[in-house]
Amino acid sequence: MIQELAEKIVDYQITRDYLDSTERNKYVYAYEITINQSINLIISFAMAVIFREVYSTILFFLLYIPIRKYAGGFHASSNEKCILFSSSVVLGIILLSKVLKVCNYDRNLVFTIDCMLMIYVNIAAPVETSNKKISFNERRRYKKYIHIITLIHLIFIIMDAILVQSKVICIEVLFTYFLLFALLFLEQVKRIN
């Protein structure tokens, strides 16, 4: 469905001479990604509004999207599965955010888990997939970006603990790195089998 829509958009633009027909496959792929991500964001923010978790959802995406771009890991096999998987994950994060905001939990334990997950992601990532091969130079560059982004996240949770003392940042960092851990691990297991 999404691929067909992307193909129609590209074909229309090619017939109008807006796009070069020799690059058709690249344009179709780019439109597929754009449409897929737009649908994911619309569904995610609709759920965030419904459950009154807009701030934590935006924070999660601000933490997650930059590092996911470089970390790699598991990807769904179709656009529809990606939307279903992403929506389910975001719904789970929204519901867990609501629960954890009212729970008393040990901040030191959450901080320790955050750090352990950050270490794993920094060691394991980037993980290439069959759809996205990574050259040696890209791997080195991506690894550097992952280290920088993780350091920024670590600074955020330390500043939050010292200055703000909110529960939101530490929890959203936990969700970000737990999800990355799971996606990296799933892709590594898939590659072994």
N, C-alpha and C positions, 0 to 999 in steps of 0.2 A: 504494500500500500504506500509506504513512504518512498520506496524506491521508484514506484510508478509516478508519484507526484513529482519527485525530483527530475525524472526523465522528461516529463511533460514541460516542466519549467525550462529546462536546458534546451530541449528541442524548439520550444517557442522562441527562446533568445537566439538560438542559432539561425532560425528562419528569418529573424529580424536583423541578422548580422551584428548582434551585440556580443556574441561569443564565437570563437574559432571552433569549427567542427572537429578538427584534429585533436582537440583537448576535451572532447565530450565526456569521456569516462571520468576524468578528474573533476570536471564541473558537477557531474551527477553525484559523485561521492561527496564533494563539498556541500552540495545542497542537502543530501541525505543526512549528513552530520548536523548541519544547521537546523533542519526541520526536527530531527530527533531531539537535539538538545533544547530547542524551543519548547517542544511538547513536554519534555521532562521538567523544565523550569516552570511552565504554566501549571502543570499538575502539582508540583511541589509547593508552589506559592499559594495555590488554591487550598491545599491541605493545611498549610501554615496559617492561613487566614481563618479557616474553619476551626482549627484547634487553638487559635490565638497564640501561636508560637512563631510569629513572623521574625522577631529579633534573633532568636536562636537558630532559625532556619537560614536566615541571611548569613549569620556568623558561621554556621557550618559550611555553607557554600564558599564563603570567602577563605576559609581555612583549607577546604578540601580540593576545590577545583585547581588551584595553582600546583599543588604537589601531585595530584593525580595525573596531570598532564605529563609529568616527567617520570613518575614511579612505574607506570604501566600496570601490568597484572591482568587478571581475568576480564574478559569482555563477553557479553552475551552474543549468541550466534546469529541473532536477527534483530532488526530495529524494534519489532513488537516485543520481543523478550527483554530487550534492553529497557524499554519503557516500563514494562511490568516489574522487572527487577528493581530498577531505580526508584519507582514509585513506592514499592514495598519497603525498600531500605529507608527512604525518607520518612514514610509513615512510621516505621519503627523508631527512628531517631526522634521524631516529633513526640511520640507517645512516651518514650523513655525520658526525654527532656522534661516533660510535664511531671513525671513520677519523681525523678531525681531532684527536681527543684524543691520539692516538699519533704524529701527524705533527709534525715541526718546521716551523713556519711563521713568517713574519715578522709579529710582533704589530703593528708599525707599518703594514704593508700592510693587515692586517685592520681596524685602527682607521680608516685612511684610507677604505677601502671602506665601512665602517659610516657614517662621516660623509657621504660622497657620497650614499649611499642615503637617509640621514636628510634631507639637503637636498632631494633629489628628492621624497620623500614630503611634506615640508612645503610644497613649491611646488605639487605636483600635487593633493594631497588637500584637501578631500574630492571624490570623484568620484561623482556620482549615477548610478543605474541606472534602467532602465525601471520596475523594481519599487519603487524608493525615490527619489522626487523630493525635492530639498532646496530649501527656500526661502532667500531671501537672508539672513535672520536666522539660520537654522539653519547655513548655510554659514559665516557669521562665527563662530558659537559653536563649531562643529565644528573649524574651523581653529585657534581658540584652544586647544581641548582637545588637538588634535594637537601643537601647539607645546609645551604643558606636558608631555605624555606623552613626547615626544621628548627634551625637556630632562632629564627624570628618567632616561630610558634612557642619555643621554649621561653624566650624573653616575655612573650605575652602572658604565659601562665605564671611566671615568676612575678611579673608586675601586678598581675591580677591578685595573686596571693598576698603581696605586700601592701599594695595601694588600695585596690578596689574591694577585694574580698567578696566578690560575687561568685556564685557557683557556675555561672553560665560558660565562661571561657574554658575553664578546666574540663568541664563535661563535654563541650563541643570538640575540644582537642582530643579528648578520649575517643569520642565517636569517629573522628576523622582518622586517627591512627589505627583504631580497631578495624575499621572498614578497609583501610589500606592493607593492614596485616592479612585480613581474610582474602582480599582480592589477589594479593601477591602469592599467598600460600596456595590458593585454588589454582592459579595459573601454573605454579611450580609442580603441583601434584598432577595436573592435566598433562604437562610436558613429560612427566615420568611415565605415565600410562600410555 
